[in-house]
Amino acid sequence: MVSLIFARLMKLDPQWKAEIDHCIEVLKNGGLILYPSDTIWGIGCDARNADAVKRIYELKKREDSKSMIVLTHQDIQLHRYVQEVPDVAWDLLEHAVDPITIIYPKGKGVAPNLIAENGSIAIRVVEKGFCNALLFRHRFPVVSTSANLSGHPAPRNFQSIVPAILKGVDYVVNLHTPNEAGKASTIILLQTNGEFKIVRK
């Protein structure tokens, strides 16, 4: 198992590896990172750290009643953060073409201020790219919330991120390219009985 992990890490682009090393250090110390997720640029922290989560709410000027998304790098980890994963969730994940965030009925294993008042938790499984490699190395879930002030449009590219956000994080990943354009994930609300509805396309 260890040899497989090292083999995977050795295939990383050298720049990716350097950026991930910086991110891991910041995350482990309770800091905030600004990073390219599998969708758009996001603000993140270790999803187990309630103080770091609180800093993100304060930075975005966002009400803490509006929960944020949690990212993990493989679906097998869902059982760590969801009390009971409805069967339909596996079908949704298997057949999804684009990134989807699923709101599960009952969350666990993360900072309390990431779980909504009704007990639900929003999780997205990231399957590829820099963000997947970061999550793989960190081994724990990471918060993902759009890199904007609450009430303002989410940035489609790095150049659209306002100075207040750039200055408010502890590390900015240096992987931005001019004129890049991302798209937020589809969000699906899932019920314990297996019913679901799309709340954002």
PyRosetta script that sets phi, psi and omega in degrees:
from pyrosetta import init, pose_from_sequence

init()
pose = pose_from_sequence("MVSLIFARLMKLDPQWKAEIDHCIEVLKNGGLILYPSDTIWGIGCDARNADAVKRIYELKKREDSKSMIVLTHQDIQLHRYVQEVPDVAWDLLEHAVDPITIIYPKGKGVAPNLIAENGSIAIRVVEKGFCNALLFRHRFPVVSTSANLSGHPAPRNFQSIVPAILKGVDYVVNLHTPNEAGKASTIILLQTNGEFKIVRK")
pose.set_psi(1, -45.5)
pose.set_omega(1, -179.3)
pose.set_phi(2, -62.1)
pose.set_psi(2, -41.2)
pose.set_omega(2, -179.3)
pose.set_phi(3, -64.0)
pose.set_psi(3, -35.8)
pose.set_omega(3, 178.2)
pose.set_phi(4, -66.3)
pose.set_psi(4, -39.5)
pose.set_omega(4, 178.7)
pose.set_phi(5, -62.7)
pose.set_psi(5, -47.3)
pose.set_omega(5, -179.5)
pose.set_phi(6, -65.0)
pose.set_psi(6, -35.8)
pose.set_omega(6, 178.1)
pose.set_phi(7, -62.2)
pose.set_psi(7, -40.9)
pose.set_omega(7, 180.0)
pose.set_phi(8, -66.9)
pose.set_psi(8, -41.4)
pose.set_omega(8, -179.1)
pose.set_phi(9, -65.6)
pose.set_psi(9, -35.4)
pose.set_omega(9, -178.1)
pose.set_phi(10, -65.4)
pose.set_psi(10, -21.5)
pose.set_omega(10, -179.6)
pose.set_phi(11, -83.2)
pose.set_psi(11, -6.4)
pose.set_omega(11, -179.0)
pose.set_phi(12, -65.6)
pose.set_psi(12, 142.9)
pose.set_omega(12, 170.1)
pose.set_phi(13, -58.1)
pose.set_psi(13, 135.1)
pose.set_omega(13, -177.9)
pose.set_phi(14, -54.1)
pose.set_psi(14, -37.2)
pose.set_omega(14, 179.0)
pose.set_phi(15, -68.4)
pose.set_psi(15, -40.8)
pose.set_omega(15, 176.2)
pose.set_phi(16, -57.8)
pose.set_psi(16, -46.7)
pose.set_omega(16, -176.2)
pose.set_phi(17, -61.4)
pose.set_psi(17, -42.4)
pose.set_omega(17, 179.2)
pose.set_phi(18, -63.6)
pose.set_psi(18, -42.7)
pose.set_omega(18, -179.9)
pose.set_phi(19, -66.6)
pose.set_psi(19, -40.6)
pose.set_omega(19, 179.0)
pose.set_phi(20, -64.4)
pose.set_psi(20, -40.6)
pose.set_omega(20, 177.7)
pose.set_phi(21, -57.8)
pose.set_psi(21, -44.6)
pose.set_omega(21, 178.5)
pose.set_phi(22, -62.2)
pose.set_psi(22, -45.8)
pose.set_omega(22, -178.7)
pose.set_phi(23, -61.0)
pose.set_psi(23, -44.8)
pose.set_omega(23, -178.5)
pose.set_phi(24, -60.0)
pose.set_psi(24, -43.0)
pose.set_omega(24, 179.6)
pose.set_phi(25, -61.2)
pose.set_psi(25, -43.9)
pose.set_omega(25, 179.9)
pose.set_phi(26, -66.1)
pose.set_psi(26, -45.8)
pose.set_omega(26, -179.1)
pose.set_phi(27, -61.0)
pose.set_psi(27, -43.0)
pose.set_omega(27, -178.7)
pose.set_phi(28, -65.9)
pose.set_psi(28, -25.7)
pose.set_omega(28, -179.5)
pose.set_phi(29, -95.6)
pose.set_psi(29, 13.1)
pose.set_omega(29, 176.3)
pose.set_phi(30, 79.8)
pose.set_psi(30, 18.9)
pose.set_omega(30, -177.4)
pose.set_phi(31, -92.1)
pose.set_psi(31, 177.0)
pose.set_omega(31, 179.4)
pose.set_phi(32, -110.0)
pose.set_psi(32, 141.1)
pose.set_omega(32, 175.9)
pose.set_phi(33, -120.1)
pose.set_psi(33, 152.8)
pose.set_omega(33, 172.3)
pose.set_phi(34, -113.1)
pose.set_psi(34, 118.2)
pose.set_omega(34, -168.7)
pose.set_phi(35, -145.8)
pose.set_psi(35, 156.1)
pose.set_omega(35, 175.9)
pose.set_phi(36, -80.5)
pose.set_psi(36, 114.5)
pose.set_omega(36, 177.0)
pose.set_phi(37, -83.0)
pose.set_psi(37, -167.1)
pose.set_omega(37, 177.1)
pose.set_phi(38, -79.0)
pose.set_psi(38, -3.1)
pose.set_omega(38, 179.5)
pose.set_phi(39, -122.3)
pose.set_psi(39, -81.4)
pose.set_omega(39, 179.5)
pose.set_phi(40, -124.4)
pose.set_psi(40, 174.9)
pose.set_omega(40, 177.1)
pose.set_phi(41, -65.2)
pose.set_psi(41, 136.2)
pose.set_omega(41, -177.1)
pose.set_phi(42, -133.7)
pose.set_psi(42, 161.4)
pose.set_omega(42, 171.8)
pose.set_phi(43, -98.4)
pose.set_psi(43, 134.8)
pose.set_omega(43, -177.1)
pose.set_phi(44, -139.5)
pose.set_psi(44, 163.1)
pose.set_omega(44, 173.3)
pose.set_phi(45, -156.6)
pose.set_psi(45, 172.7)
pose.set_omega(45, 174.4)
pose.set_phi(46, -63.9)
pose.set_psi(46, 124.1)
pose.set_omega(46, -174.1)
pose.set_phi(47, -70.8)
pose.set_psi(47, -4.8)
pose.set_omega(47, 177.1)
pose.set_phi(48, -93.1)
pose.set_psi(48, -10.6)
pose.set_omega(48, -172.8)
pose.set_phi(49, -97.3)
pose.set_psi(49, 102.0)
pose.set_omega(49, -176.0)
pose.set_phi(50, -63.7)
pose.set_psi(50, -35.6)
pose.set_omega(50, 180.0)
pose.set_phi(51, -66.6)
pose.set_psi(51, -40.9)
pose.set_omega(51, 178.3)
pose.set_phi(52, -66.6)
pose.set_psi(52, -39.9)
pose.set_omega(52, 177.0)
pose.set_phi(53, -60.6)
pose.set_psi(53, -42.7)
pose.set_omega(53, 178.5)
pose.set_phi(54, -60.5)
pose.set_psi(54, -38.6)
pose.set_omega(54, 178.2)
pose.set_phi(55, -61.5)
pose.set_psi(55, -37.6)
pose.set_omega(55, 179.2)
pose.set_phi(56, -65.9)
pose.set_psi(56, -44.2)
pose.set_omega(56, 177.3)
pose.set_phi(57, -57.0)
pose.set_psi(57, -43.5)
pose.set_omega(57, -178.4)
pose.set_phi(58, -68.1)
pose.set_psi(58, -40.7)
pose.set_omega(58, 179.4)
pose.set_phi(59, -62.9)
pose.set_psi(59, -43.5)
pose.set_omega(59, -178.9)
pose.set_phi(60, -80.4)
pose.set_psi(60, -9.9)
pose.set_omega(60, -173.9)
pose.set_phi(61, 57.5)
pose.set_psi(61, 45.6)
pose.set_omega(61, -175.2)
pose.set_phi(62, -108.2)
pose.set_psi(62, 138.5)
pose.set_omega(62, 177.3)
pose.set_phi(63, -64.6)
pose.set_psi(63, 134.6)
pose.set_omega(63, -177.4)
pose.set_phi(64, -72.7)
pose.set_psi(64, -3.7)
pose.set_omega(64, 174.4)
pose.set_phi(65, -78.7)
pose.set_psi(65, -14.0)
pose.set_omega(65, 178.2)
pose.set_phi(66, -95.7)
pose.set_psi(66, 97.5)
pose.set_omega(66, -175.0)
pose.set_phi(67, -66.2)
pose.set_psi(67, 160.4)
pose.set_omega(67, -177.2)
pose.set_phi(68, -112.9)
pose.set_psi(68, 170.9)
pose.set_omega(68, -176.6)
pose.set_phi(69, -85.8)
pose.set_psi(69, 145.9)
pose.set_omega(69, 175.7)
pose.set_phi(70, -112.9)
pose.set_psi(70, 135.6)
pose.set_omega(70, 179.8)
pose.set_phi(71, -109.7)
pose.set_psi(71, 141.5)
pose.set_omega(71, 172.2)
pose.set_phi(72, -136.8)
pose.set_psi(72, 160.2)
pose.set_omega(72, -171.9)
pose.set_phi(73, -95.7)
pose.set_psi(73, -7.1)
pose.set_omega(73, 176.5)
pose.set_phi(74, -153.2)
pose.set_psi(74, 146.3)
pose.set_omega(74, -174.0)
pose.set_phi(75, -67.1)
pose.set_psi(75, -21.7)
pose.set_omega(75, 179.4)
pose.set_phi(76, -63.1)
pose.set_psi(76, -20.6)
pose.set_omega(76, 179.6)
pose.set_phi(77, -79.4)
pose.set_psi(77, -9.1)
pose.set_omega(77, -177.3)
pose.set_phi(78, -56.0)
pose.set_psi(78, -35.5)
pose.set_omega(78, -178.4)
pose.set_phi(79, -63.5)
pose.set_psi(79, -20.6)
pose.set_omega(79, 178.5)
pose.set_phi(80, -75.1)
pose.set_psi(80, -24.1)
pose.set_omega(80, -171.7)
pose.set_phi(81, -121.7)
pose.set_psi(81, -2.4)
pose.set_omega(81, 177.6)
pose.set_phi(82, -127.9)
pose.set_psi(82, 129.4)
pose.set_omega(82, -177.2)
pose.set_phi(83, -62.6)
pose.set_psi(83, -40.2)
pose.set_omega(83, 177.4)
pose.set_phi(84, -148.3)
pose.set_psi(84, 117.3)
pose.set_omega(84, -178.4)
pose.set_phi(85, -88.1)
pose.set_psi(85, 112.0)
pose.set_omega(85, 178.6)
pose.set_phi(86, -59.8)
pose.set_psi(86, 145.0)
pose.set_omega(86, -176.8)
pose.set_phi(87, -55.6)
pose.set_psi(87, -35.9)
pose.set_omega(87, -176.7)
pose.set_phi(88, -63.1)
pose.set_psi(88, -23.7)
pose.set_omega(88, 179.9)
pose.set_phi(89, -60.9)
pose.set_psi(89, -39.6)
pose.set_omega(89, -179.4)
pose.set_phi(90, -65.6)
pose.set_psi(90, -36.4)
pose.set_omega(90, 177.4)
pose.set_phi(91, -67.0)
pose.set_psi(91, -42.7)
pose.set_omega(91, 179.5)
pose.set_phi(92, -61.7)
pose.set_psi(92, -43.3)
pose.set_omega(92, -179.3)
pose.set_phi(93, -67.7)
pose.set_psi(93, -39.3)
pose.set_omega(93, -177.4)
pose.set_phi(94, -67.0)
pose.set_psi(94, -36.2)
pose.set_omega(94, -173.4)
pose.set_phi(95, -100.0)
pose.set_psi(95, 0.7)
pose.set_omega(95, -179.6)
pose.set_phi(96, -68.6)
pose.set_psi(96, 133.1)
pose.set_omega(96, 177.1)
pose.set_phi(97, -90.2)
pose.set_psi(97, -42.7)
pose.set_omega(97, 178.8)
pose.set_phi(98, -109.5)
pose.set_psi(98, 165.9)
pose.set_omega(98, 179.9)
pose.set_phi(99, -56.8)
pose.set_psi(99, 132.7)
pose.set_omega(99, 176.4)
pose.set_phi(100, -126.3)
pose.set_psi(100, 140.8)
pose.set_omega(100, 173.7)
pose.set_phi(101, -106.2)
pose.set_psi(101, 127.9)
pose.set_omega(101, -179.7)
pose.set_phi(102, -110.5)
pose.set_psi(102, 130.7)
pose.set_omega(102, 174.6)
pose.set_phi(103, -92.2)
pose.set_psi(103, 111.6)
pose.set_omega(103, -178.3)
pose.set_phi(104, -92.4)
pose.set_psi(104, 150.2)
pose.set_omega(104, -173.8)
pose.set_phi(105, -60.4)
pose.set_psi(105, -43.7)
pose.set_omega(105, -173.9)
pose.set_phi(106, -134.7)
pose.set_psi(106, 113.5)
pose.set_omega(106, -179.0)
pose.set_phi(107, -93.8)
pose.set_psi(107, 163.0)
pose.set_omega(107, 177.7)
pose.set_phi(108, -161.0)
pose.set_psi(108, 168.9)
pose.set_omega(108, 170.9)
pose.set_phi(109, 74.5)
pose.set_psi(109, 7.6)
pose.set_omega(109, 177.4)
pose.set_phi(110, -127.3)
pose.set_psi(110, 176.1)
pose.set_omega(110, 178.0)
pose.set_phi(111, -57.5)
pose.set_psi(111, 138.0)
pose.set_omega(111, -178.2)
pose.set_phi(112, -55.7)
pose.set_psi(112, -32.5)
pose.set_omega(112, -178.1)
pose.set_phi(113, -80.0)
pose.set_psi(113, 8.8)
pose.set_omega(113, 171.4)
pose.set_phi(114, -101.7)
pose.set_psi(114, -11.3)
pose.set_omega(114, 179.9)
pose.set_phi(115, -96.2)
pose.set_psi(115, 129.6)
pose.set_omega(115, -176.5)
pose.set_phi(116, -65.2)
pose.set_psi(116, 165.7)
pose.set_omega(116, -178.4)
pose.set_phi(117, -59.2)
pose.set_psi(117, -30.0)
pose.set_omega(117, 179.3)
pose.set_phi(118, -87.8)
pose.set_psi(118, 6.4)
pose.set_omega(118, 176.7)
pose.set_phi(119, 90.3)
pose.set_psi(119, -2.9)
pose.set_omega(119, -176.6)
pose.set_phi(120, -79.8)
pose.set_psi(120, 163.8)
pose.set_omega(120, 178.8)
pose.set_phi(121, -142.1)
pose.set_psi(121, 139.4)
pose.set_omega(121, 179.7)
pose.set_phi(122, -101.7)
pose.set_psi(122, 122.6)
pose.set_omega(122, -176.7)
pose.set_phi(123, -131.5)
pose.set_psi(123, 139.1)
pose.set_omega(123, 172.6)
pose.set_phi(124, -124.1)
pose.set_psi(124, 132.4)
pose.set_omega(124, 175.7)
pose.set_phi(125, -91.2)
pose.set_psi(125, 119.9)
pose.set_omega(125, -178.3)
pose.set_phi(126, -96.5)
pose.set_psi(126, 121.6)
pose.set_omega(126, -170.7)
pose.set_phi(127, -101.5)
pose.set_psi(127, -13.2)
pose.set_omega(127, -176.5)
pose.set_phi(128, -156.0)
pose.set_psi(128, 173.6)
pose.set_omega(128, 174.4)
pose.set_phi(129, 81.9)
pose.set_psi(129, -174.0)
pose.set_omega(129, -178.6)
pose.set_phi(130, -55.9)
pose.set_psi(130, -43.3)
pose.set_omega(130, -176.1)
pose.set_phi(131, -63.3)
pose.set_psi(131, -39.9)
pose.set_omega(131, 176.9)
pose.set_phi(132, -62.2)
pose.set_psi(132, -43.5)
pose.set_omega(132, 179.8)
pose.set_phi(133, -64.4)
pose.set_psi(133, -38.7)
pose.set_omega(133, 178.2)
pose.set_phi(134, -63.4)
pose.set_psi(134, -47.2)
pose.set_omega(134, -179.6)
pose.set_phi(135, -64.5)
pose.set_psi(135, -37.7)
pose.set_omega(135, 177.9)
pose.set_phi(136, -61.3)
pose.set_psi(136, -44.8)
pose.set_omega(136, -179.8)
pose.set_phi(137, -69.9)
pose.set_psi(137, -40.4)
pose.set_omega(137, -176.7)
pose.set_phi(138, -70.3)
pose.set_psi(138, -33.9)
pose.set_omega(138, 176.7)
pose.set_phi(139, 74.0)
pose.set_psi(139, -1.8)
pose.set_omega(139, 179.1)
pose.set_phi(140, -130.8)
pose.set_psi(140, 160.3)
pose.set_omega(140, -178.2)
pose.set_phi(141, -67.7)
pose.set_psi(141, 151.5)
pose.set_omega(141, -179.9)
pose.set_phi(142, -124.9)
pose.set_psi(142, 140.2)
pose.set_omega(142, 177.1)
pose.set_phi(143, -69.4)
pose.set_psi(143, 145.0)
pose.set_omega(143, 172.1)
pose.set_phi(144, -135.2)
pose.set_psi(144, 118.7)
pose.set_omega(144, 173.9)
pose.set_phi(145, -140.9)
pose.set_psi(145, 142.6)
pose.set_omega(145, -174.6)
pose.set_phi(146, -55.4)
pose.set_psi(146, 144.4)
pose.set_omega(146, -174.1)
pose.set_phi(147, -83.0)
pose.set_psi(147, 62.7)
pose.set_omega(147, -179.8)
pose.set_phi(148, -142.8)
pose.set_psi(148, 162.1)
pose.set_omega(148, 172.4)
pose.set_phi(149, -74.6)
pose.set_psi(149, 145.5)
pose.set_omega(149, -178.2)
pose.set_phi(150, -56.7)
pose.set_psi(150, 133.3)
pose.set_omega(150, -179.8)
pose.set_phi(151, 92.0)
pose.set_psi(151, -9.2)
pose.set_omega(151, 178.8)
pose.set_phi(152, -104.0)
pose.set_psi(152, 157.4)
pose.set_omega(152, -179.1)
pose.set_phi(153, -61.5)
pose.set_psi(153, 144.4)
pose.set_omega(153, 174.9)
pose.set_phi(154, -69.1)
pose.set_psi(154, 138.2)
pose.set_omega(154, -178.2)
pose.set_phi(155, -70.7)
pose.set_psi(155, 132.0)
pose.set_omega(155, 177.3)
pose.set_phi(156, -82.5)
pose.set_psi(156, -17.3)
pose.set_omega(156, 178.6)
pose.set_phi(157, -149.7)
pose.set_psi(157, 171.1)
pose.set_omega(157, -176.4)
pose.set_phi(158, -62.3)
pose.set_psi(158, -38.0)
pose.set_omega(158, -176.8)
pose.set_phi(159, -63.6)
pose.set_psi(159, -18.0)
pose.set_omega(159, -178.3)
pose.set_phi(160, -88.4)
pose.set_psi(160, -4.6)
pose.set_omega(160, -177.9)
pose.set_phi(161, -76.9)
pose.set_psi(161, 129.0)
pose.set_omega(161, -174.9)
pose.set_phi(162, -76.2)
pose.set_psi(162, 153.4)
pose.set_omega(162, -178.2)
pose.set_phi(163, -55.1)
pose.set_psi(163, -35.2)
pose.set_omega(163, -178.4)
pose.set_phi(164, -59.7)
pose.set_psi(164, -36.8)
pose.set_omega(164, 178.7)
pose.set_phi(165, -73.8)
pose.set_psi(165, -43.9)
pose.set_omega(165, -179.4)
pose.set_phi(166, -59.8)
pose.set_psi(166, -39.4)
pose.set_omega(166, -178.1)
pose.set_phi(167, -80.3)
pose.set_psi(167, -18.4)
pose.set_omega(167, -174.2)
pose.set_phi(168, -87.5)
pose.set_psi(168, -10.2)
pose.set_omega(168, 179.2)
pose.set_phi(169, -99.0)
pose.set_psi(169, 167.7)
pose.set_omega(169, -178.0)
pose.set_phi(170, -93.9)
pose.set_psi(170, -20.0)
pose.set_omega(170, 177.3)
pose.set_phi(171, -153.4)
pose.set_psi(171, 136.3)
pose.set_omega(171, 177.2)
pose.set_phi(172, -111.7)
pose.set_psi(172, 120.0)
pose.set_omega(172, 179.7)
pose.set_phi(173, -65.3)
pose.set_psi(173, 131.7)
pose.set_omega(173, -176.0)
pose.set_phi(174, -94.8)
pose.set_psi(174, 65.0)
pose.set_omega(174, 179.4)
pose.set_phi(175, -134.9)
pose.set_psi(175, 33.2)
pose.set_omega(175, -178.0)
pose.set_phi(176, -96.2)
pose.set_psi(176, 143.7)
pose.set_omega(176, 179.5)
pose.set_phi(177, -125.1)
pose.set_psi(177, 147.7)
pose.set_omega(177, -179.3)
pose.set_phi(178, -60.3)
pose.set_psi(178, 141.8)
pose.set_omega(178, 172.9)
pose.set_phi(179, 64.0)
pose.set_psi(179, 17.3)
pose.set_omega(179, 173.9)
pose.set_phi(180, -67.1)
pose.set_psi(180, 152.5)
pose.set_omega(180, -179.6)
pose.set_phi(181, -142.1)
pose.set_psi(181, 119.7)
pose.set_omega(181, 179.4)
pose.set_phi(182, -106.7)
pose.set_psi(182, 170.3)
pose.set_omega(182, 179.1)
pose.set_phi(183, -136.1)
pose.set_psi(183, 133.1)
pose.set_omega(183, -180.0)
pose.set_phi(184, -63.6)
pose.set_psi(184, 155.2)
pose.set_omega(184, -177.9)
pose.set_phi(185, -74.0)
pose.set_psi(185, 158.9)
pose.set_omega(185, 168.4)
pose.set_phi(186, -71.8)
pose.set_psi(186, 139.9)
pose.set_omega(186, 178.4)
pose.set_phi(187, -114.6)
pose.set_psi(187, 128.7)
pose.set_omega(187, -179.1)
pose.set_phi(188, -119.7)
pose.set_psi(188, 127.9)
pose.set_omega(188, 177.4)
pose.set_phi(189, -93.0)
pose.set_psi(189, 123.4)
pose.set_omega(189, -174.2)
pose.set_phi(190, -113.8)
pose.set_psi(190, 134.9)
pose.set_omega(190, 178.6)
pose.set_phi(191, -100.8)
pose.set_psi(191, 159.8)
pose.set_omega(191, -179.7)
pose.set_phi(192, -64.2)
pose.set_psi(192, -25.7)
pose.set_omega(192, -179.8)
pose.set_phi(193, -83.6)
pose.set_psi(193, 3.3)
pose.set_omega(193, 177.6)
pose.set_phi(194, 95.1)
pose.set_psi(194, -9.7)
pose.set_omega(194, 177.6)
pose.set_phi(195, -74.2)
pose.set_psi(195, 149.4)
pose.set_omega(195, 178.2)
pose.set_phi(196, -150.1)
pose.set_psi(196, 161.2)
pose.set_omega(196, 175.4)
pose.set_phi(197, -146.1)
pose.set_psi(197, 150.3)
pose.set_omega(197, 178.8)
pose.set_phi(198, -83.9)
pose.set_psi(198, 122.5)
pose.set_omega(198, -179.7)
pose.set_phi(199, -103.6)
pose.set_psi(199, -15.2)
pose.set_omega(199, 172.9)
pose.set_phi(200, -153.7)
pose.set_psi(200, 129.0)
pose.set_omega(200, 176.4)
pose.set_phi(201, -98.4)
pose.dump_pdb("model.pdb")
